[in-house]
Amino acid sequence: MELISSRNNPKIKQVRSLKERKARQASGLAVVEGIFPVGEAVAAAQAGRISIDSIYYAPQLLKSVFASGLVTGQAAQGVPCYAISEEVFASIADKDNPQGILALVKPVSHSLEALNPQNAPWCVALVSPQDPGNVGTVLRTLDAVGASCLLLLDGGLDAYQPGVVRASMGMVFWKPVVNASFTEFASWRRGHGYRLYGTSAHAQVDYRRVDYQKPCVLLLGSEREGLTPDQRAACDLLIKLPMHGRATSLNLAVAAGVALYAMLDGMRNDPSGA
């Protein structure tokens, strides 16, 4: 196959454009970079969760037998696979010391209306998240505890921002992620009888002293402001993570991880199981 060696090649320009949310929304495509994330994308495609649009790889950089197998395997299935020069790959890579492989994928769209206590009994909701590392880490953690899905409320990042995909270590392909307004979310959760547990420094209840029950949603506020008074009022129960040092709050992803594992433990008393 002919090597793409120009940064101005139309296909390379398309890959580069997908770093922007507007281009992702217009095309329905997203970039997945790195050996492990691309491997997870391929596995998710085989499970029917996403589809692979194309593969881009730099033969000079691709030292992994597993990664080379991903390219040959996808090519054998008819997925376009484009060999590009090391220099061109560096121009589209989102990380230093790139591993030489990325994929364009077409995610499956998920809607709030399609979620219910039967297919999503335990959800996590983030209000206006801004840090891709936090969103990706929350996805990894909710997968680890067996929670169902992630809800992104009132704007902020989308799930296929490159930093989110990378931080999620591929879990974004396996868990539904839905964007909605807080108003839409509040109506949805009331209509389906979800219990809403919110984390707040204003809470009086220690997060370790709760018998958590499904269907439920763990709600975390924005990284800077936390939950607003109206968002706190919408919760069935506010829980706090006690702070014993000088710090007044935890990183969003850390707080989510602490709370999710407490919920997993607390659900031992839930007849529906964890």
N, C-alpha and C positions, 0 to 999 in steps of 0.2 A: 504494500500500500504506500502511496506517495506521502511523504512527510510534509505536514503543514509547517512552514517556517516563517510565515509572515504574521505579525501581530494585527495586521489590518484585514486578515481573512474574515469574511462575513460570519463564519461560524465562531471564530474566536471572539469577535465583537459581541456576538449574542451571549456567549458564556460570561463575558465581562459585565454585560448589562444586567445580568440576573443577580448581581450583588445588590441591586436596588429593588425595593419592594414594589414599586410601580411596574417594573418590567416583569417581576414574578407574577403579579396579579394579571397583567395583560396576556402573558403567554401560558400561564398555568404550569410553568416549569420552575424547578429549583435546582441549585447546585449542591452536590454532595462530594466532598473532597476527602481523600485519605483512604488507606487500604481497608481499615476496619469499618468505617462508615459506608463505603461503597459495598463491602461484603454484606453488611446488614441490609442495605438497599436491595441488593440482588436477592437475598433471602426473602425480604418482604414482598418483592415482585413475584417470586415463585409462589408465595402464599396468597397472592391476589390483592395485597394491600396497597400497592403502588404499581406504576409501570416505569420501566427504564426507557428513556427516550434515546439516549446515546452515551457513549463512553469516550473520554479523551485521555490519552496516556502518552507519556514521554519515555520511549524505549531506553534512553540513556539513564533515566532515573529509576526505572522499574526493576528493582533487584529481587523483589519477593516472588517466589514461586506461586504462592497463593494469589497474589495480585495478577500475575501473568495468566493464571488459570481463569480469573474472573473475566479478563479481556477475551481470551479464546472461547470461553464458554458462552459469553454473551454474543460474540460474533457468530458462533455456530447457531444461535437461536434467531439470527437475523437482525440483531441490534446494531446500528451503525457504530463502528469503533474507529476513532480517528487518531492516528499517530501524529504527534506534534513534537517540535524540537524542545530541548531543555529550556532555551531562552523564552520561547513562546509560552511554555507551561508556567514558567515563573511569573509571567505577566498576568495570568489568570488565577494563580494560586492565592489563597487567602491566608496562608501561613508560611512562616520561614521554614527552610529545609523541606520543601514539599516532597511527598512520597511518589509523585509521578502518575497518579491516577485520580480522575474525578468523573462523576456521572451527572447527567441531567436527568432528573426524574419528574414524573407527573404524579403529584400526590392525589389521593382520593379526598374529596371534600366532605366534611362532616358538618351537620347542622345540629343546633340545640334541640330542635323539634324531634330529631331522631333518637335522642337519648332519653332513657327512662330507668326506673329502678331495676328493671329486669336485665337490661344490657349494660347499665352503668350505675351500679349500686353505691360506688364510693368514688367521689370526684374531688379534684383540687381546683380551686379558682384563685387566680392572681389578678389584682386590680392594677391596670396600667403598667405592666412590668417594662423596665427599660434596659436591664442588663441581660444580654444573651446568655452569659454564663450561668446566671441564676435560673433562667427559664429551662435551659438544657439540663441543669443539675436536678431541678425539681422533677423533670420528666424521668430521669434515671431513677430517682428515689421513689416516685409513685409506682414505677414498674417493679422496683425491688420489694415493696410491701404488698403488691397485688392490688393496688388501687386501679380504677377503671379508666379515667380520662383526665385531661387538663382543659380548663376553661380560662380563656384570656379575656378579661372584661375591660370595657371602656378604653380601647386603644392600646398603645404600647407596641411591643414587638409582635411580629407574626412568627409562627412556628418554624418557617423555613428560611428565616434569616440565617446566613451561613454560620454565624457564631453559635446560634441555638442548635443547629444540626450537629455541629462539631461537639459541643458540650453534652448533648444528649447521648452521644455514643451510639447513634442509630435508633434510640428508643422512640424518636419522633415518627418513625415508620410503623411502629407497632401499637401505639396508643392514640386514640382519637384526640385531636386538639380542635377546639371550637372557639371562635371569636364571637362575642356578643356584648351588648351594652349591659350595664348593671341592672337597669330597669327590666330588660328582657329576661335576664338571668333570675331576678327576684320573682317574677311572675311564673317562670318555668318551675322553679324549685318549690314554690308554694303549691302549684297545681299538681305536682307529683309527690308531695309529702316528704321532700327531703329535709332532714335536720341540718341546720346550718351552724357550724362551729366556726367562730371567728377568733383570730388571735389578736390580742390588744394589750397594750401596757395599762389600759384603764380597767382591765378585767379583775375580778376578785377570785376567780376559780382557778386553782392550780391545774395545769394541763394533765398532771398525773393522777388526779382525783376524779376522773370522769369515766362513767361506763358508756363508751361510745356505741352508738347504734346506727345501723344502716336501714334505709338509704340515707346517705349523708354527704355533705360537702364541707371540706376544710377551706376556709376563706382567709386569704392573706392580703393585706393592703399594700399600697405602693411602697417602694423602697424608701422614699423620703418621708412620706406623711403617715403611713399606716392607714387604717380604716377611718373614714370620715364618720362624724356622728350619725348620719343617716344610714351608712353601711353597718355600723355597730348596732343600730336599732333594728335592722333587718334580721339580725342573727337570733337563733334560738338560745344560744349560749356563747358567752365570751370566755375564752381561756387565756391564761397568761403563762409565760415562761419566765420564772423568777430570775432576776438579775442580781448577783451578789457582789459584783465588782463595780468599777467606775463606769463601764460601758452601760448605756441605757437601752441598747437593743442589739439583736443578733442580725447577721446577714440574712437576707430573705431565704436563700436556699438552705442555710443551716437551720433556721427556725422551722421551715417546712419539714426538713428531715427529722428533727427532734419530735415535732408534733405528730407526724405520720407514724413513726414507730410507736409512740404512746397510744395512738389510735388503734394500731394493730394489736397491741397488748390489751387495751381496754375492750376490744371487741370480743374477747374471750367469753364475756357474759352476754353477748348478742346471740339469740337463738338462730339467727340466719348464718352465723359463722363469719370468719374473717375473710 
